[in-house]
């Protein structure tokens, strides 16, 4: 997504936990783009990052919460407590931390779109991924509630991105994940779709075409 947004002329700010991958993004997309190593599950870290970004730039026009973990395929009662907590911390608390520190500036300006990445498993379920399903169902409800709190001119939507051949999908589907679009191919369609989301979509559960 970052590459496609940049290609279309947008300034991109982003974060991730992998120092190696963030360094690659910093090298490939230098200023005015801005990429930092941040764990969204850490509220203090998100707060410091947001304060720095908001000082250097204006409030974001499009805020994307797409960080997520998935549990290793297992029956719910066999998922270790720490692994369950890790999924909750990133998939729900991480989204909320980013909202907590960026959305007030967007509300003050009374414009902007917040997209919280849900999943097909946020609207359906499957065996051995109960923790992940629980978090994505939570994102649907959290986002629809947030939508009711925003002033006119803004939007919050939960987005089912579709099925994409990522490492996460391979952890569940194995080799059959290769039958689905690569992230690069998906982004060619998804980024223009994201850019068209407006206040008229506030509170709607949307799905991106792959």
C-alpha positions in Angstrom: 0.0 0.0 0.0 2.8 2.4 0.9 4.3 2.0 -2.5 1.0 2.5 -4.3 0.1 5.6 -2.3 3.5 7.1 -3.0 3.2 6.3 -6.7 -0.1 8.2 -6.8 1.4 11.3 -5.3 0.5 11.0 -1.6 2.7 11.6 1.4 2.8 8.5 3.6 3.5 8.2 7.3 3.7 4.7 8.7 5.1 2.5 11.4 6.0 -1.2 12.0 7.8 -3.4 14.5 10.5 -4.6 12.1 13.5 -2.4 12.1 14.8 -4.1 9.0 11.7 -3.5 7.0 11.2 0.1 8.3 14.8 0.9 7.3 14.1 -0.5 3.8 11.0 1.8 3.5 13.0 4.8 4.8 15.6 4.2 2.1 13.1 3.6 -0.7 10.8 6.4 0.3 12.7 9.3 1.9 11.3 12.6 3.0 8.6 13.9 2.8 7.5 10.3 3.6 8.1 9.1 7.1 8.4 5.6 8.5 9.2 4.8 12.1 9.8 1.6 14.3 6.7 1.6 16.6 4.9 -1.3 18.3 1.2 -0.2 18.2 0.4 -2.4 21.2 2.5 0.1 23.3 0.4 3.1 24.0 3.3 5.3 25.2 5.2 4.5 22.0 2.2 5.3 19.8 1.7 8.5 21.8 5.3 9.7 21.2 5.2 8.8 17.5 1.8 10.5 17.0 3.0 13.7 18.8 6.1 13.8 16.5 4.1 13.2 13.3 1.4 15.8 14.2 4.0 18.4 15.0 5.8 17.8 11.7 2.7 17.3 9.5 -1.0 18.1 9.6 -3.6 15.6 10.9 -3.9 12.7 8.4 -6.5 12.7 5.7 -6.7 8.9 5.7 -5.8 6.9 8.8 -5.3 3.1 8.2 -5.1 0.7 11.0 -3.9 -2.6 9.4 -1.5 -4.0 12.0 -2.6 -7.5 13.1 -1.4 -10.9 14.4 -3.0 -14.2 13.9 -2.7 -17.2 16.3 -1.2 -20.4 15.2 -3.9 -22.8 14.0 -5.1 -24.4 17.2 -8.3 -25.3 19.1 -9.3 -22.3 21.3 -8.5 -24.1 24.5 -5.1 -25.1 23.2 -4.0 -21.5 22.4 -1.5 -20.4 25.1 -2.6 -17.5 27.3 0.3 -15.2 26.2 -0.4 -15.9 22.5 -4.1 -15.0 23.0 -3.0 -11.8 24.8 -0.6 -10.9 22.0 -3.4 -11.1 19.4 -5.7 -9.0 21.5 -3.0 -6.4 22.2 -2.1 -5.8 18.6 -5.5 -6.3 16.9 -7.7 -4.4 19.3 -5.6 -2.4 21.6 -3.2 -1.4 18.9 -6.0 0.0 16.7 -7.4 1.9 19.7 -4.0 3.3 20.6 -3.6 4.8 17.2 -7.1 6.2 17.2 -6.5 7.7 20.7 -3.5 9.7 19.6 -4.3 10.7 16.0 -8.1 11.1 15.8 -8.4 14.1 18.1 -6.4 16.2 15.6 -8.7 14.9 12.8 -11.8 15.7 14.9 -10.5 19.2 15.6 -10.1 19.8 11.8 -13.5 18.0 11.3 -12.3 16.0 8.3 -10.6 12.7 7.6 -11.4 9.0 7.1 -10.4 6.2 9.5 -10.2 2.7 8.1 -9.8 -0.1 10.5 -8.9 -3.3 8.8 -11.3 -6.1 9.6 -11.4 -9.4 7.8 -13.7 -12.0 6.2 -13.3 -13.6 9.6 -14.7 -10.4 11.2 -18.0 -11.3 9.5 -17.8 -15.1 9.6 -15.9 -17.7 11.6 -13.7 -20.8 11.2 -12.1 -23.4 13.4 -8.7 -22.9 14.9 -8.6 -19.1 14.5 -11.0 -18.2 17.2 -8.7 -15.5 18.8 -8.2 -13.8 15.4 -12.0 -14.0 14.6 -12.8 -12.5 18.0 -10.6 -9.5 17.4 -11.9 -8.8 13.9 -15.5 -9.1 15.1 -14.5 -6.6 17.8 -13.1 -4.3 15.1 -16.4 -4.3 13.3 -18.3 -3.2 16.5 -15.6 -0.8 17.7 -15.5 1.0 14.3 -19.3 1.3 14.0 -19.5 2.8 17.5 -16.6 5.2 16.6 -18.6 6.2 13.5 -21.4 7.4 15.7 -19.0 9.6 17.7 -17.5 11.5 14.9 -18.6 14.9 13.7 -20.2 15.5 10.3 -17.6 15.4 7.5 -15.7 12.5 8.9 -15.9 8.7 8.5 -14.9 5.5 10.2 -15.3 2.2 8.4 -14.3 -1.4 9.0 -12.8 -2.8 5.9 -12.6 -6.5 4.8 -9.5 -6.4 2.6 -10.3 -9.7 1.0 -7.9 -12.7 0.8 -4.3 -11.7 0.1 -1.2 -14.0 -0.2 0.6 -12.7 2.8 2.7 -14.5 5.4 -0.3 -14.5 7.7 -2.4 -16.3 5.1 0.4 -18.8 4.5 0.4 -19.6 8.2 -3.2 -20.7 7.9 -3.5 -21.9 4.3 0.0 -23.2 3.6 0.9 -23.5 0.0 -2.7 -22.9 -1.2 -2.2 -19.2 -0.2 -0.4 -18.7 -3.6 -3.8 -19.0 -5.3 -4.7 -15.5 -4.0 -3.5 -12.0 -5.1 -0.1 -10.8 -4.0 0.0 -7.7 -1.8 1.4 -5.7 -4.7 -1.4 -6.8 -7.1 -4.1 -6.2 -4.4 -2.8 -2.7 -3.7 -3.3 -1.7 -7.3 -7.0 -2.0 -6.9 -7.4 -1.4 -3.1 -5.5 1.9 -2.8 -7.8 3.7 -5.3 -10.8 2.1 -3.5 -9.5 3.5 -0.2 -9.0 6.9 -1.6 -12.6 7.1 -2.6 -14.0 6.4 0.9 -15.8 9.6 2.1 -18.1 10.9 4.9 -21.0 9.3 3.0 -19.6 5.9 3.9 -19.4 6.5 7.7 -20.2 3.4 9.7 -20.5 1.1 6.7 -18.9 -2.3 6.6 -16.9 -2.2 3.4 -15.0 -4.8 1.3 -12.1 -4.0 -1.0 -12.0 -5.7 -4.4 -8.9 -7.8 -4.9 
